[in-house]
Structure formats: C-alpha cells, structure tokens
Amino acid sequence: MTPKALHWTYIGVGWVFTGLGIIGAFVPVMPTTPFLLVALWAFSKSSPRLQKWLLEHPRFGPTLRDWHKYGAIRSSIKVVAITTLAAIAVIATTLILERMAPCWCQSRRVGPKRGCSRSHF
C-alpha cells in the first residue's frame, strides 16, 4: 500500500471509530472510550490536527488525555461504568424472570396457566 493510500486509510478508520464512539455516548450498551482510543491511534498515524482535536474535545478529551498520558482510565469513570453494567444486568435479569415467573410459580395440580407455554422466547 502506498504511503498516501495508507494515510487516507488511517483517516477513514479514525472517522469510522469516532462515529462509533459518538454513537456509543448515546446508546447505553455500546462503549465510547475504546472506539475513541482506536480513532486517536488512527489519527496519530495520519493527522496530528485530528489527533489534537480529539485530545482537546470538551466531552471526550479528558478521558483520552488520561489514557494517552498514563495508559489508564480514571477510577471514577471505571466506577460509573461498572455500576451502569451492573444496573443493566439487574434490570435485564428482572425482566426475564418476570416474563418466566408465571410458568415457574404455578402449581402442577392446576395445569398450565393461560398464555404459558414451554417456549418463553
């Protein structure tokens, strides 16, 4: 691959992962920081201006600068991420169990409840 083609490939990868990172900021189950780290890496290979733009971004810049400088993410951000994942796991488990509970809780003598079948999904 020629240097010019490689340059444009890195810029394209950077923009794709920047877009995925921005989407991840609004979609709860999609991460933001890993995508932006890949974008930062790609921009560092192709465009110092775009790399600087990401590092100085008011919303994403502090986390990216921490990673760039220390190779780690702040503990407070890790706590928020783990808490969010735990909350989503609890909510998902609760919803699944609520859907299946009527079939599990019924008495065998009475027979199946209306609307209850062996296939729940």
MMTF fields as JSON, N, C-alpha, C and O atoms, coordinates in Angstrom:
{
  "mmtfVersion": "1.0.0",
  "mmtfProducer": "UNKNOWN",
  "numBonds": 483,
  "numAtoms": 484,
  "numGroups": 121,
  "numChains": 1,
  "numModels": 1,
  "chainsPerModel": [1],
  "groupsPerChain": [121],
  "chainIdList": ["A"],
  "bondAtomList": [4, 2, 8, 6, 12, 10, 16, 14, 20, 18, 24, 22, 28, 26, 32, 30, 36, 34, 40, 38, 44, 42, 48, 46, 52, 50, 56, 54, 60, 58, 64, 62, 68, 66, 72, 70, 76, 74, 80, 78, 84, 82, 88, 86, 92, 90, 96, 94, 100, 98, 104, 102, 108, 106, 112, 110, 116, 114, 120, 118, 124, 122, 128, 126, 132, 130, 136, 134, 140, 138, 144, 142, 148, 146, 152, 150, 156, 154, 160, 158, 164, 162, 168, 166, 172, 170, 176, 174, 180, 178, 184, 182, 188, 186, 192, 190, 196, 194, 200, 198, 204, 202, 208, 206, 212, 210, 216, 214, 220, 218, 224, 222, 228, 226, 232, 230, 236, 234, 240, 238, 244, 242, 248, 246, 252, 250, 256, 254, 260, 258, 264, 262, 268, 266, 272, 270, 276, 274, 280, 278, 284, 282, 288, 286, 292, 290, 296, 294, 300, 298, 304, 302, 308, 306, 312, 310, 316, 314, 320, 318, 324, 322, 328, 326, 332, 330, 336, 334, 340, 338, 344, 342, 348, 346, 352, 350, 356, 354, 360, 358, 364, 362, 368, 366, 372, 370, 376, 374, 380, 378, 384, 382, 388, 386, 392, 390, 396, 394, 400, 398, 404, 402, 408, 406, 412, 410, 416, 414, 420, 418, 424, 422, 428, 426, 432, 430, 436, 434, 440, 438, 444, 442, 448, 446, 452, 450, 456, 454, 460, 458, 464, 462, 468, 466, 472, 470, 476, 474, 480, 478],
  "bondOrderList": [1, 1, 1, 1, 1, 1, 1, 1, 1, 1, 1, 1, 1, 1, 1, 1, 1, 1, 1, 1, 1, 1, 1, 1, 1, 1, 1, 1, 1, 1, 1, 1, 1, 1, 1, 1, 1, 1, 1, 1, 1, 1, 1, 1, 1, 1, 1, 1, 1, 1, 1, 1, 1, 1, 1, 1, 1, 1, 1, 1, 1, 1, 1, 1, 1, 1, 1, 1, 1, 1, 1, 1, 1, 1, 1, 1, 1, 1, 1, 1, 1, 1, 1, 1, 1, 1, 1, 1, 1, 1, 1, 1, 1, 1, 1, 1, 1, 1, 1, 1, 1, 1, 1, 1, 1, 1, 1, 1, 1, 1, 1, 1, 1, 1, 1, 1, 1, 1, 1, 1],
  "groupList": [{"groupName": "MET", "atomNameList": ["N", "CA", "C", "O"], "elementList": ["N", "C", "C", "O"], "formalChargeList": [0, 0, 0, 0], "bondAtomList": [1, 0, 2, 1, 3, 2], "bondOrderList": [1, 1, 2], "singleLetterCode": "M", "chemCompType": "L-PEPTIDE LINKING"}, {"groupName": "THR", "atomNameList": ["N", "CA", "C", "O"], "elementList": ["N", "C", "C", "O"], "formalChargeList": [0, 0, 0, 0], "bondAtomList": [1, 0, 2, 1, 3, 2], "bondOrderList": [1, 1, 2], "singleLetterCode": "T", "chemCompType": "L-PEPTIDE LINKING"}, {"groupName": "PRO", "atomNameList": ["N", "CA", "C", "O"], "elementList": ["N", "C", "C", "O"], "formalChargeList": [0, 0, 0, 0], "bondAtomList": [1, 0, 2, 1, 3, 2], "bondOrderList": [1, 1, 2], "singleLetterCode": "P", "chemCompType": "L-PEPTIDE LINKING"}, {"groupName": "LYS", "atomNameList": ["N", "CA", "C", "O"], "elementList": ["N", "C", "C", "O"], "formalChargeList": [0, 0, 0, 0], "bondAtomList": [1, 0, 2, 1, 3, 2], "bondOrderList": [1, 1, 2], "singleLetterCode": "K", "chemCompType": "L-PEPTIDE LINKING"}, {"groupName": "ALA", "atomNameList": ["N", "CA", "C", "O"], "elementList": ["N", "C", "C", "O"], "formalChargeList": [0, 0, 0, 0], "bondAtomList": [1, 0, 2, 1, 3, 2], "bondOrderList": [1, 1, 2], "singleLetterCode": "A", "chemCompType": "L-PEPTIDE LINKING"}, {"groupName": "LEU", "atomNameList": ["N", "CA", "C", "O"], "elementList": ["N", "C", "C", "O"], "formalChargeList": [0, 0, 0, 0], "bondAtomList": [1, 0, 2, 1, 3, 2], "bondOrderList": [1, 1, 2], "singleLetterCode": "L", "chemCompType": "L-PEPTIDE LINKING"}, {"groupName": "HIS", "atomNameList": ["N", "CA", "C", "O"], "elementList": ["N", "C", "C", "O"], "formalChargeList": [0, 0, 0, 0], "bondAtomList": [1, 0, 2, 1, 3, 2], "bondOrderList": [1, 1, 2], "singleLetterCode": "H", "chemCompType": "L-PEPTIDE LINKING"}, {"groupName": "TRP", "atomNameList": ["N", "CA", "C", "O"], "elementList": ["N", "C", "C", "O"], "formalChargeList": [0, 0, 0, 0], "bondAtomList": [1, 0, 2, 1, 3, 2], "bondOrderList": [1, 1, 2], "singleLetterCode": "W", "chemCompType": "L-PEPTIDE LINKING"}, {"groupName": "TYR", "atomNameList": ["N", "CA", "C", "O"], "elementList": ["N", "C", "C", "O"], "formalChargeList": [0, 0, 0, 0], "bondAtomList": [1, 0, 2, 1, 3, 2], "bondOrderList": [1, 1, 2], "singleLetterCode": "Y", "chemCompType": "L-PEPTIDE LINKING"}, {"groupName": "ILE", "atomNameList": ["N", "CA", "C", "O"], "elementList": ["N", "C", "C", "O"], "formalChargeList": [0, 0, 0, 0], "bondAtomList": [1, 0, 2, 1, 3, 2], "bondOrderList": [1, 1, 2], "singleLetterCode": "I", "chemCompType": "L-PEPTIDE LINKING"}, {"groupName": "GLY", "atomNameList": ["N", "CA", "C", "O"], "elementList": ["N", "C", "C", "O"], "formalChargeList": [0, 0, 0, 0], "bondAtomList": [1, 0, 2, 1, 3, 2], "bondOrderList": [1, 1, 2], "singleLetterCode": "G", "chemCompType": "PEPTIDE LINKING"}, {"groupName": "VAL", "atomNameList": ["N", "CA", "C", "O"], "elementList": ["N", "C", "C", "O"], "formalChargeList": [0, 0, 0, 0], "bondAtomList": [1, 0, 2, 1, 3, 2], "bondOrderList": [1, 1, 2], "singleLetterCode": "V", "chemCompType": "L-PEPTIDE LINKING"}, {"groupName": "PHE", "atomNameList": ["N", "CA", "C", "O"], "elementList": ["N", "C", "C", "O"], "formalChargeList": [0, 0, 0, 0], "bondAtomList": [1, 0, 2, 1, 3, 2], "bondOrderList": [1, 1, 2], "singleLetterCode": "F", "chemCompType": "L-PEPTIDE LINKING"}, {"groupName": "SER", "atomNameList": ["N", "CA", "C", "O"], "elementList": ["N", "C", "C", "O"], "formalChargeList": [0, 0, 0, 0], "bondAtomList": [1, 0, 2, 1, 3, 2], "bondOrderList": [1, 1, 2], "singleLetterCode": "S", "chemCompType": "L-PEPTIDE LINKING"}, {"groupName": "ARG", "atomNameList": ["N", "CA", "C", "O"], "elementList": ["N", "C", "C", "O"], "formalChargeList": [0, 0, 0, 0], "bondAtomList": [1, 0, 2, 1, 3, 2], "bondOrderList": [1, 1, 2], "singleLetterCode": "R", "chemCompType": "L-PEPTIDE LINKING"}, {"groupName": "GLN", "atomNameList": ["N", "CA", "C", "O"], "elementList": ["N", "C", "C", "O"], "formalChargeList": [0, 0, 0, 0], "bondAtomList": [1, 0, 2, 1, 3, 2], "bondOrderList": [1, 1, 2], "singleLetterCode": "Q", "chemCompType": "L-PEPTIDE LINKING"}, {"groupName": "GLU", "atomNameList": ["N", "CA", "C", "O"], "elementList": ["N", "C", "C", "O"], "formalChargeList": [0, 0, 0, 0], "bondAtomList": [1, 0, 2, 1, 3, 2], "bondOrderList": [1, 1, 2], "singleLetterCode": "E", "chemCompType": "L-PEPTIDE LINKING"}, {"groupName": "ASP", "atomNameList": ["N", "CA", "C", "O"], "elementList": ["N", "C", "C", "O"], "formalChargeList": [0, 0, 0, 0], "bondAtomList": [1, 0, 2, 1, 3, 2], "bondOrderList": [1, 1, 2], "singleLetterCode": "D", "chemCompType": "L-PEPTIDE LINKING"}, {"groupName": "CYS", "atomNameList": ["N", "CA", "C", "O"], "elementList": ["N", "C", "C", "O"], "formalChargeList": [0, 0, 0, 0], "bondAtomList": [1, 0, 2, 1, 3, 2], "bondOrderList": [1, 1, 2], "singleLetterCode": "C", "chemCompType": "L-PEPTIDE LINKING"}],
  "groupTypeList": [0, 1, 2, 3, 4, 5, 6, 7, 1, 8, 9, 10, 11, 10, 7, 11, 12, 1, 10, 5, 10, 9, 9, 10, 4, 12, 11, 2, 11, 0, 2, 1, 1, 2, 12, 5, 5, 11, 4, 5, 7, 4, 12, 13, 3, 13, 13, 2, 14, 5, 15, 3, 7, 5, 5, 16, 6, 2, 14, 12, 10, 2, 1, 5, 14, 17, 7, 6, 3, 8, 10, 4, 9, 14, 13, 13, 9, 3, 11, 11, 4, 9, 1, 1, 5, 4, 4, 9, 4, 11, 9, 4, 1, 1, 5, 9, 5, 16, 14, 0, 4, 2, 18, 7, 18, 15, 13, 14, 14, 11, 10, 2, 3, 14, 10, 18, 13, 14, 13, 6, 12],
  "groupIdList": [1, 2, 3, 4, 5, 6, 7, 8, 9, 10, 11, 12, 13, 14, 15, 16, 17, 18, 19, 20, 21, 22, 23, 24, 25, 26, 27, 28, 29, 30, 31, 32, 33, 34, 35, 36, 37, 38, 39, 40, 41, 42, 43, 44, 45, 46, 47, 48, 49, 50, 51, 52, 53, 54, 55, 56, 57, 58, 59, 60, 61, 62, 63, 64, 65, 66, 67, 68, 69, 70, 71, 72, 73, 74, 75, 76, 77, 78, 79, 80, 81, 82, 83, 84, 85, 86, 87, 88, 89, 90, 91, 92, 93, 94, 95, 96, 97, 98, 99, 100, 101, 102, 103, 104, 105, 106, 107, 108, 109, 110, 111, 112, 113, 114, 115, 116, 117, 118, 119, 120, 121],
  "secStructList": [7, 7, 2, 2, 2, 2, 2, 2, 2, 2, 2, 2, 2, 2, 2, 2, 2, 2, 2, 2, 2, 2, 2, 2, 2, 2, 1, 6, 6, 1, 7, 1, 2, 2, 2, 2, 2, 2, 2, 2, 2, 2, 2, 2, 2, 2, 7, 2, 2, 2, 2, 2, 2, 2, 2, 6, 7, 6, 6, 6, 2, 2, 2, 2, 2, 2, 2, 2, 2, 2, 1, 1, 7, 7, 2, 2, 2, 2, 2, 2, 2, 2, 2, 2, 2, 2, 2, 2, 2, 2, 2, 2, 2, 2, 2, 2, 2, 2, 2, 2, 2, 2, 2, 2, 2, 1, 7, 6, 6, 6, 7, 7, 7, 6, 6, 7, 7, 1, 7, 7, 7],
  "xCoordList": [0.852, 0.0, 0.898, 1.868, 0.576, 1.385, 1.187, 0.159, 2.159, 2.029, 0.78, 0.147, 0.429, -0.749, -2.038, -2.942, -2.113, -3.282, -3.373, -4.465, -2.231, -2.211, -2.668, -3.4, -2.232, -2.637, -4.159, -4.772, -4.76, -6.218, -6.963, -8.072, -6.356, -6.958, -7.025, -8.052, -5.924, -5.921, -6.942, -7.624, -7.056, -8.053, -9.462, -10.308, -9.714, -11.033, -11.337, -12.439, -10.359, -10.54, -10.81, -11.677, -10.067, -10.264, -11.676, -12.288, -12.196, -13.548, -14.621, -15.617, -14.421, -15.396, -15.471, -16.562, -14.317, -14.316, -14.731, -15.267, -14.492, -15.023, -16.543, -17.202, -17.099, -18.558, -19.134, -20.156, -18.481, -18.947, -18.856, -19.728, -17.805, -17.665, -18.744, -19.253, -19.099, -20.167, -21.51, -22.304, -21.763, -22.99, -22.992, -24.022, -21.841, -21.724, -22.008, -22.368, -21.849, -22.156, -23.659, -24.078, -24.464, -25.921, -26.606, -27.738, -25.926, -26.502, -25.888, -24.676, -26.701, -26.159, -25.287, -24.334, -25.571, -24.803, -23.595, -22.872, -23.372, -22.255, -21.176, -21.473, -19.942, -18.893, -18.48, -18.654, -17.935, -17.461, -15.94, -15.341, -15.327, -13.884, -13.06, -12.132, -13.337, -12.493, -12.513, -11.486, -13.681, -13.761, -12.954, -12.258, -13.052, -12.312, -10.804, -10.013, -10.403, -8.975, -8.439, -7.32, -9.224, -8.807, -8.743, -7.817, -9.727, -9.714, -8.487, -7.847, -8.161, -6.986, -5.714, -4.835, -5.619, -4.465, -4.371, -3.298, -5.507, -5.509, -5.152, -4.391, -5.695, -5.37, -3.909, -3.297, -3.341, -1.923, -1.026, 0.088, -1.497, -0.736, -0.935, -0.161, -1.984, -2.315, -2.483, -2.123, -3.02, -3.35, -3.165, -4.017, -2.067, -1.861, -2.98, -3.308, -3.559, -4.64, -5.878, -6.487, -6.251, -7.408, -7.114, -8.003, -5.875, -5.48, -5.619, -6.146, -5.146, -5.254, -6.72, -7.103, -7.538, -8.966, -9.61, -10.377, -9.305, -9.868, -9.348, -10.115, -8.055, -7.48, -8.007, -8.068, -8.386, -8.882, -10.399, -10.951, -11.083, -12.538, -13.064, -12.591, -14.051, -14.519, -15.167, -15.069, -15.813, -16.512, -15.62, -15.589, -14.902, -14.126, -12.643, -11.947, -12.168, -10.748, -10.126, -9.065, -10.757, -10.113, -9.816, -8.734, -10.747, -10.53, -9.427, -8.581, -9.441, -8.419, -7.043, -6.039, -6.995, -5.707, -5.165, -3.966, -6.048, -5.607, -5.006, -3.956, -5.684, -5.175, -3.849, -2.909, -3.788, -2.585, -1.394, -0.27, -1.66, -0.583, -0.215, 0.967, -1.227, -0.974, -1.225, -0.819, -1.883, -2.218, -3.324, -3.433, -4.143, -5.225, -6.391, -6.256, -7.541, -8.741, -8.958, -8.702, -9.43, -9.642, -10.565, -11.484, -10.306, -11.098, -12.567, -13.439, -12.853, -14.247, -15.023, -16.201, -14.384, -15.041, -15.25, -16.277, -14.288, -14.439, -15.614, -16.385, -15.755, -16.859, -18.195, -19.122, -18.303, -19.544, -19.837, -20.98, -18.83, -19.022, -19.469, -20.4, -18.822, -19.174, -20.566, -21.33, -20.907, -22.235, -23.307, -24.349, -23.062, -24.021, -24.209, -25.339, -23.111, -23.216, -23.979, -24.794, -23.72, -24.427, -25.922, -26.756, -26.258, -27.67, -28.374, -29.502, -27.722, -28.312, -28.499, -29.513, -27.529, -27.651, -28.82, -29.561, -28.991, -30.099, -31.439, -32.372, -31.535, -32.782, -33.117, -34.261, -32.129, -32.369, -32.789, -33.711, -32.128, -32.487, -33.893, -34.662, -34.236, -35.581, -36.637, -37.66, -36.407, -37.379, -37.54, -38.654, -36.45, -36.52, -37.262, -38.117, -36.939, -37.601, -39.084, -39.898, -39.447, -40.859, -41.639, -42.793, -41.006, -41.682, -41.863, -42.861, -40.908, -40.95, -41.609, -42.011, -41.736, -42.234, -43.625, -43.838, -44.582, -45.904, -45.868, -46.623, -45.034, -44.94, -44.21, -44.545, -43.226, -42.455, -43.249, -43.093, -44.089, -44.765, -46.079, -46.651, -46.561, -47.867, -47.782, -46.722, -48.892, -48.974, -49.118, -49.784, -48.51, -48.62, -50.024, -50.459, -50.739, -52.083, -53.082, -54.026, -52.888, -53.849, -53.666, -54.627, -52.451, -52.195, -51.602, -51.459, -51.261, -50.607, -51.53, -52.733, -50.939, -51.671, -51.954, -51.23, -52.997, -53.317, -52.162, -51.658, -51.767, -50.688, -49.308, -48.312, -49.231, -47.95, -47.609, -48.379, -46.502, -46.102, -44.673, -44.016, -44.211, -42.849, -41.809, -40.708, -42.15, -41.231, -41.544, -42.628, -40.575, -40.785, -40.167, -40.432, -39.352, -38.677, -38.935, -38.447],
  "yCoordList": [-1.173, 0.0, 1.237, 1.307, 2.186, 3.393, 4.243, 4.131, 5.086, 5.937, 6.83, 7.052, 7.337, 8.199, 7.401, 7.885, 6.187, 5.336, 4.941, 4.901, 4.652, 4.309, 5.493, 5.323, 6.678, 7.909, 8.061, 8.329, 7.893, 8.042, 6.889, 7.071, 5.717, 4.584, 4.88, 4.651, 5.39, 5.748, 6.841, 6.781, 7.82, 8.877, 8.283, 8.627, 7.393, 6.752, 5.929, 6.001, 5.145, 4.35, 5.274, 4.997, 6.365, 7.325, 7.889, 7.984, 8.262, 8.83, 7.781, 8.077, 6.563, 5.494, 5.244, 5.158, 5.129, 4.852, 6.075, 5.922, 7.279, 8.466, 8.443, 8.733, 8.097, 7.989, 6.934, 7.162, 5.776, 4.721, 5.161, 4.835, 5.899, 6.411, 7.412, 7.408, 8.269, 9.249, 8.53, 8.884, 7.53, 6.744, 6.07, 6.022, 5.556, 4.909, 5.826, 5.358, 7.129, 8.082, 8.149, 8.548, 7.766, 7.858, 6.496, 6.422, 5.428, 4.086, 3.401, 3.188, 3.055, 2.56, 1.315, 1.202, 0.388, -0.857, -0.805, -1.793, 0.303, 0.433, 1.319, 2.429, 0.844, 1.635, 2.846, 2.869, 3.842, 5.042, 5.077, 5.217, 4.95, 5.144, 4.205, 4.681, 2.899, 2.049, 2.471, 2.431, 2.873, 3.33, 4.61, 4.763, 5.524, 6.774, 6.551, 7.293, 5.545, 5.228, 4.718, 5.055, 3.911, 3.445, 4.633, 4.735, 5.526, 6.722, 7.578, 8.089, 7.732, 8.52, 7.896, 8.602, 6.577, 5.871, 6.103, 6.404, 5.96, 6.126, 7.557, 7.779, 8.528, 9.924, 10.233, 11.073, 9.558, 9.794, 9.314, 9.813, 8.354, 7.842, 8.675, 8.559, 9.526, 10.192, 11.704, 12.419, 12.201, 13.623, 14.18, 13.981, 14.868, 15.493, 16.482, 16.661, 17.118, 18.078, 17.372, 17.855, 16.236, 15.487, 14.836, 14.739, 14.39, 13.854, 14.929, 14.671, 16.116, 17.235, 17.578, 17.875, 17.534, 17.833, 16.862, 17.279, 15.567, 14.586, 14.785, 14.721, 15.025, 15.213, 16.468, 16.516, 17.474, 18.724, 18.824, 19.859, 17.753, 17.776, 17.959, 17.288, 18.87, 19.142, 17.937, 17.815, 17.063, 15.922, 14.687, 14.029, 14.371, 13.136, 13.327, 12.366, 14.543, 14.823, 14.404, 13.78, 14.729, 14.367, 12.868, 12.5, 12.017, 10.572, 10.129, 9.309, 10.674, 10.312, 10.818, 10.138, 12.006, 12.537, 11.677, 11.407, 11.243, 10.36, 9.08, 8.625, 8.502, 7.276, 7.534, 6.747, 8.637, 8.98, 9.212, 8.809, 9.868, 10.229, 9.085, 8.809, 8.41, 7.422, 5.979, 5.044, 5.793, 4.441, 3.808, 2.585, 4.656, 4.16, 5.136, 6.292, 4.634, 5.459, 5.757, 4.902, 6.962, 7.362, 6.395, 5.825, 6.221, 5.301, 5.696, 4.827, 6.992, 7.436, 7.005, 6.66, 7.022, 6.597, 5.079, 4.589, 4.343, 2.89, 2.546, 1.635, 3.27, 3.009, 3.258, 2.461, 4.351, 4.648, 3.545, 3.104, 3.105, 2.058, 0.744, 0.105, 0.34, -0.92, -0.835, -1.797, 0.305, 0.486, 0.42, -0.205, 1.06, 1.035, -0.386, -0.816, -1.116, -2.501, -3.371, -4.203, -3.185, -3.968, -3.645, -4.544, -2.357, -1.964, -2.564, -3.043, -2.542, -3.123, -4.636, -5.189, -5.301, -6.743, -7.054, -8.009, -6.257, -6.466, -6.224, -7.009, -5.163, -4.85, -5.959, -6.409, -6.395, -7.45, -8.748, -9.417, -9.107, -10.324, -10.23, -11.188, -9.079, -8.878, -9.012, -9.664, -8.411, -8.501, -9.932, -10.368, -10.65, -12.044, -12.899, -13.706, -12.723, -13.531, -13.199, -14.092, -11.921, -11.551, -12.211, -12.604, -12.325, -12.937, -14.44, -15.012, -15.074, -16.514, -16.929, -18.086, -16.047, -16.387, -17.004, -17.953, -16.532, -17.152, -18.651, -19.404, -19.088, -20.51, -21.271, -22.422, -20.648, -21.314, -21.431, -22.402, -20.459, -20.388, -21.159, -21.313, -21.636, -22.292, -23.679, -24.303, -24.129, -25.447, -26.495, -26.248, -27.653, -28.728, -29.327, -29.848, -29.261, -29.843, -29.068, -29.651, -27.776, -26.933, -27.032, -26.872, -27.292, -27.336, -26.017, -25.081, -25.942, -24.729, -23.521, -23.618, -22.398, -21.136, -20.714, -21.083, -19.948, -19.455, -18.562, -17.721, -18.75, -17.942, -18.438, -17.809, -19.548, -20.068, -21.297, -22.256, -21.27, -22.41, -22.784, -22.086, -23.847, -24.288, -23.353, -23.198, -22.758, -21.837, -20.412, -19.888, -19.797, -18.462, -17.371, -16.189, -17.749, -16.722, -16.926, -16.156],
  "zCoordList": [0.0, 0.0, 0.0, 0.755, -0.831, -0.915, 0.338, 1.007, 0.655, 1.843, 1.803, 2.836, 0.63, 0.517, 0.78, 1.461, 0.239, 0.472, 1.946, 2.514, 2.56, 3.976, 4.828, 5.803, 4.452, 5.146, 5.125, 6.159, 3.961, 3.846, 4.521, 5.023, 4.531, 5.245, 6.741, 7.379, 7.298, 8.725, 9.026, 10.05, 8.166, 8.384, 8.336, 9.161, 7.373, 7.29, 8.53, 9.073, 8.983, 10.204, 11.388, 12.216, 11.462, 12.551, 12.574, 13.638, 11.417, 11.367, 11.657, 12.318, 11.167, 11.442, 12.949, 13.514, 13.594, 15.028, 15.851, 16.948, 15.342, 16.021, 15.976, 16.974, 14.818, 14.7, 15.627, 16.275, 15.691, 16.595, 18.051, 18.857, 18.386, 19.751, 20.104, 21.225, 19.162, 19.411, 19.568, 20.439, 18.735, 18.889, 20.265, 20.936, 20.675, 21.975, 23.146, 24.226, 22.946, 24.02, 24.284, 25.37, 23.313, 23.452, 23.606, 24.083, 23.206, 23.297, 24.52, 24.558, 25.516, 26.784, 26.712, 27.484, 25.826, 25.801, 24.873, 24.749, 24.236, 23.3, 23.934, 24.375, 23.985, 24.64, 23.809, 22.591, 24.483, 23.805, 23.763, 22.697, 24.925, 25.04, 24.168, 23.516, 24.112, 23.249, 21.778, 21.1, 21.296, 19.906, 19.706, 18.703, 20.666, 20.536, 20.685, 20.103, 21.452, 21.548, 20.215, 19.827, 19.514, 18.185, 17.224, 16.419, 17.31, 16.456, 16.751, 15.832, 18.023, 18.407, 17.846, 17.352, 17.922, 17.358, 15.851, 15.327, 15.159, 13.694, 13.316, 12.374, 14.044, 13.749, 14.07, 13.411, 15.083, 15.409, 14.275, 14.116, 13.486, 12.342, 11.079, 10.129, 11.067, 9.815, 9.908, 8.973, 11.009, 11.07, 12.481, 13.346, 12.707, 14.021, 14.374, 15.547, 13.358, 13.608, 14.169, 15.124, 13.58, 14.076, 15.427, 16.273, 15.634, 16.93, 18.011, 19.093, 17.706, 18.654, 18.917, 20.048, 17.858, 18.016, 19.002, 19.869, 18.874, 19.797, 21.22, 22.18, 21.35, 22.684, 23.375, 24.603, 22.606, 23.186, 23.189, 23.562, 22.774, 22.751, 24.172, 25.09, 24.377, 25.738, 26.428, 27.649, 25.694, 26.312, 26.411, 27.451, 25.35, 25.296, 25.602, 25.93, 25.499, 25.657, 26.98, 26.978, 28.127, 29.402, 29.547, 30.006, 29.168, 29.264, 28.309, 28.666, 27.097, 26.11, 26.523, 26.311, 27.109, 27.591, 28.732, 28.79, 29.644, 30.73, 30.169, 30.623, 29.174, 28.575, 27.864, 27.973, 27.144, 26.379, 27.314, 27.016, 28.45, 29.382, 30.325, 30.527, 30.91, 31.949, 31.511, 32.201, 30.38, 29.943, 30.773, 30.857, 31.384, 32.241, 32.217, 31.817, 32.658, 32.769, 34.243, 35.091, 34.559, 35.951, 36.683, 36.095, 37.967, 38.796, 38.839, 38.834, 38.88, 38.952, 37.71, 37.806, 36.561, 35.321, 35.342, 34.873, 35.879, 35.988, 36.898, 36.596, 38.012, 38.938, 38.25, 38.395, 37.503, 36.779, 35.759, 35.639, 35.037, 34.024, 34.66, 34.169, 35.737, 36.393, 37.008, 36.937, 37.61, 38.191, 37.12, 37.32, 35.985, 34.888, 34.36, 34.126, 34.17, 33.698, 34.696, 34.296, 35.984, 36.997, 36.985, 37.093, 36.854, 36.817, 35.604, 35.716, 34.459, 33.248, 33.426, 33.001, 34.049, 34.284, 35.214, 34.979, 36.267, 37.204, 36.508, 36.673, 35.745, 35.036, 34.03, 33.962, 33.257, 32.268, 32.945, 32.48, 34.027, 34.752, 35.309, 35.228, 35.874, 36.42, 35.337, 35.548, 34.192, 33.102, 32.597, 32.305, 32.497, 32.038, 33.057, 32.691, 34.333, 35.369, 35.485, 35.719, 35.324, 35.379, 34.248, 34.42, 33.114, 31.975, 32.18, 31.741, 32.84, 33.011, 34.322, 34.447, 35.295, 36.631, 36.643, 37.398, 35.861, 35.937, 35.654, 36.267, 34.767, 34.449, 35.553, 35.833, 36.177, 37.213, 38.512, 39.252, 38.785, 40.076, 40.125, 41.204, 39.016, 39.018, 39.656, 39.689, 40.145, 40.756, 39.661, 38.656, 39.841, 38.845, 38.831, 37.804, 39.954, 40.026, 39.183, 38.649, 39.061, 38.365, 36.853, 36.1, 36.411, 34.977, 34.506, 35.293, 33.245, 32.753, 32.811, 32.572, 33.131, 33.137, 31.711, 30.787, 31.539, 30.215, 29.72, 30.464, 28.504, 27.921, 28.282, 27.926, 28.98, 29.412, 28.563, 28.522, 27.912, 27.098, 27.455, 28.228, 26.912, 27.206, 26.578, 27.106, 25.496, 24.817, 25.276, 25.021, 25.955, 26.502, 25.646, 25.865, 24.68, 23.884, 22.428, 21.601]
}
